[in-house]
Amino acid sequence: MSAGFHHASVLAREVVRVLQPAPGKLLLDGTLGGGGHTELLLAEGARVIGIDKDPRALAAASARLARYGEAFRAVRADFRDAKDVLSALGLSGVDGALVDLGVSSPQLDDPARGFSFREAGPLDMRMGEEGETVAELLARVDERELARILEEYGEEPFARPVARAIKRAVADGEELDTARLAEVVAGAIPRKAWPKRIHPATRTFQALRIAVNDELGALAQWLGSLPGLLNPGGRAAAIAFHSLEDRMVKERFRALTHACVCPPDLPVCGCGAKAGFAPVTRGAIKASEEEIAENPRARSARLRAVERLR
């Protein structure tokens, strides 16, 4: 594996348990990253198609998984386009599909990617190499739109003053990098209101990353594609790291597994509708205390899964 791309895959054993990889099964890893989850699926005898937007991740995973030969195939794409990827390969569906919605450690830890404010880096935050950077977004949107992004995607309670401070810095011609942006954000939030466990700029950085990569749009598209993506008996699993993503997964999985359209006050179902999916997990699976001790980033991970019935 590439020395420059090492990432500890969260809930790895749990992913194997819910996806049930086995010889003869074809699985899709929509967020390949360094290939950690895919390696475990391949080790059980399944074939895997790995998708990622980041060419560095694809190169690292391809090197790591080369020993599996034709059982593994890497494709540079966005997981939102998973159905199109399969169509281009002449495939109608897969027996399992996974997305891990977290940012990989190599992306977070590389200052040049602009995801973190621990060291100064460019305002980029793109998962791949295409599209608008954070710097370009901050120059394009007005204060009201920026506040909406911070409030909706970062759940930042001080979205308006933070947006005002950022736009003022942009208007003043400041050369903003990640470290300076974090200072601007922190300065716009009253000191007594700073969160205790995270840096005051964390929510803003999360919101900007989600906006630049259209992460919620990609997730919505992937979730919507599941009936046409999975073969009968196929399972879909999603690992979410914050409430917005997990809520989307939970609500979509609930809709897939509940077909009844009767009024909620009707004591007994009268419509006779049958769901096309069944839940695999009851609630969300969380990381064990042992895994959290080894990888603190696993603390917020939530895994949910469903199975297509017909």
N, C-alpha and C positions, 0 to 999 in steps of 0.2 A: 504493500500500500504506500501511496505517496507520503513522504515524511511531512509534507506541509498540510495534510488534511486528515487529522485524527479526531474522531467524534465518537463519544459513548452513546450508543443508541438506547433510548429509554424504553422501559417495559418490554424488553426483548423477549423474555420467556413467555410473557403474557400474549404478545403478538403471535408467537408460534402456536400457542394453545388455542387461540380463537380462530386463526386462519387455517389450521389443520393441514399444513403442507405435506405432500406425499408424492411418490412417483406417479406420473401420469397427470398431475395437476399443473395448470398454468396460472401463475399469479402475476399481479401487477403492483410494483412498488412505485407509487406516484411521486414520492419525495426521496429519491435514492440516497442523496447525501454521500457519505463515505462508504455506504454499502453494508452497514452493520446488520440491519434487519434482513436485507436480501441474503446475506451470507448464511444466516440461520435457516432461512427458508430453503435455500439451495442444498444445505447440508442434510435436509430431510428428504431430498430426492425430487423436489418440485422444480419446474422450470420457471424462470422469473424474467419479466421485462421491467427494467428500471428506467424511470423517467426523472430528469432533473433539468432545471434551467441553467444551472451553474456549470460551465465547461470544466472548471477545475475539479468539482465534485465528480463529474462523469469520468474524468481521466483517472482520478484516484481510485474510484470504485472499480473501474475496468481493470486496472492493474491488480487490485486486491482480489478480484474474482475471476481472473483469467484462467485459473486452474479448472473452473467448471465448464469451460469450453462453450459449446453451443447451447447449453442449458441456461446461459445468461445472455441477455441482450440489453445494451444501453442505448437510450434514445434521448437526444436533447430536445426537451419540450416542457411545456407547462402542464401540470397534472389536470388542469381544467380541460385540456384537450385530449384526455385519455382515450375517449371513444374514437377520435380522429386518428390517434396513433395506432390503435388496433386496426382500424379500417385500412390504413396505409400498409399494414403488415399482412393484410388479407385475413384478419381474424374477426370473428363475430362477437366474441366475449371471452371472459376469463373466469377462473374458478375462485378467485380471491383478489381483493384490491385493498391496498393500504395507503394512507397518507399520514405522515408525521408532520404536524403543522408548526413545529418549533424551528427556530433558527439554529443552524449547526454551530458547534463550538469554533471551527476554523473561521466561519464568517464573523462571529462575535469577537474573536480574539485578534483578528487581523485589522489593525488601525486603518489600513488602506481601503477597507470595505465600508467604513463609516457607520457601522452599526452601534458602536460603543463609544462612550465618552471617557473611558478610563485613560485613553491616550488621544492626543489630537490627531484627527484624520479628516479627510474630505467629507462633505455632506453628500453621501451617495446612497447607501442602504439598498441598492437594487440586488435582488437575489441572483439575477443573471447579468447580462451585459447590454440589454436593450432597454429602451424606455427612459422616462424622466427620472432625474436624480432628485434628492431632497432639496438641494440648492436651487434647482430649476423650479421645483414646486413652490418653494417659499417665495421666489421672485414672481411667480405667476398668479397665485391666489391672493385675494384681498383679505383683510383682517377678519371679516365676518366668516368667510369660508374656512379660513385657518382655524378659527375658534370652533367651528362645527366639527372639523376633522379631529381636533384635540378632545372635544367632549364626547363625540360618538365613538371614536376608535380607541382613545386612551382613557376614557372615563375620568378625565382630568377636571376636578371641581373648580379649578381656577383657569379654565380654558380662555376666557375673555382677556384677563390681564396678561396671560402668557402670550397669547396671539398678538396683543398690542405691543408687548415688549419685543417680540421677534420681528414684527413688521417695522418697528421703529429702527431696530438695528440694521435691517436690510436697507431701509430708506436712507440711513446715515452712511451707507457705503462700507459698513464694517466687513472685514474679511472673516466671515464666520467659518470655523471648523467645528468638529464635534465637541471639543473641550469648551470652546467659547460659547457655543449654543447652549450647552448645559449650564454655564454660568448665567447666561441671559434668562433662561427658564427659572433657575433657582432664585434669581433676584426678583422675579415677578411674583413669587409665592411668599406670603408672610412666613417669617421664620418659625413662628409657633405652629404653623399648619403643615410644616414639612412632615412627610410620612416617616415613621420610625424605622422601618425595615428596608426601605429602598431609597435611592437617591431621588430628590425632587424632580429631576428631569426624566425619570424612567418612563412615566406615562406618556410624556410628549414624544420621546423617541419611539416608543411602541406605536403610537398613533401615526407618526410620519412614515414609519416602515410599512405599516399596513396600507396606508394610502398609496405610497409609491409603487408597491407591488400588487395593488388591488387584491389583497389576500382574501378578503371576505367575498369578493366577487368570484374569485377562483374557486373557493370552497363551495359557494352556492351552486356554481356550474357543475362541479364534480358530484355533489350530492344529488343534483337533478338528473345526472346521467346514469345513476346506479341501476335503474331497471333495465336499461339497454346495454349496460357494461358487463353485468354479471350473468353467467350461465345459471340455469336452475341448480340450486344447491350451493351456489357460490356465496362467499361471505365478503362483506365490506367492513373494514376497521379504520377508525380515525383516532389519532392521538392529538388532543387539543391542549393548549397551555394557558389560555386565558378565557374568561367567561364569555366573551362575544362568540368566539369560535365554538366553544363547548355547547353554548345555547343553540347555535345553528345546527350542530350535529344532533343534539338531543331532540330538537323539534322535528327535524327531517326524518330521523329514524322512527320517531313516534308516529309520524304521518304514514310512513311506509308500512308499519306494523299494525295500524288500526284502520280498517276499511269501513267500519260502521258509520253511516250517515244519519242515524236516527237522532231525533231531538235529545238533548242531554237529560231531560227530565223523564224520558221514557224508561220505565223500570226494566224492561226486557227488550233486547234487540229484535226489531221486526223487519229490518231491511235484508237480512241474510247475506250481506256482502262479506266476502272473504279477503283477507289481506294477502298481498303477494310476498310479504316478508315476515320474518319472525325475529324477535330479539335474541341475540346470542349472549349479551351481557345484561344483567339486571342492575341498572344504574351504571355508574362509571367505575372502571378498575383504576386504582391508584397505585403508585409505587410503594414498595415496602420500605420500612425504616432502614433496612440494610442497604437498599439501592440508593436511597436519599443520602445516606452517610457517605457512600462512594461517589455519588453524582448529585450534588445539591440542586442542579437544574431540573431534576426529575420531580421535585416536590410538587410542582403545579400541574404535572401531566395527568390527563384524564383519557382513558381508552374506552371507547364504545364500539359495539359491533352488531351487525344484523346479517341475516341469511335470506337469500332469495328462495322462495318455496316453489315457484312454478314460472 
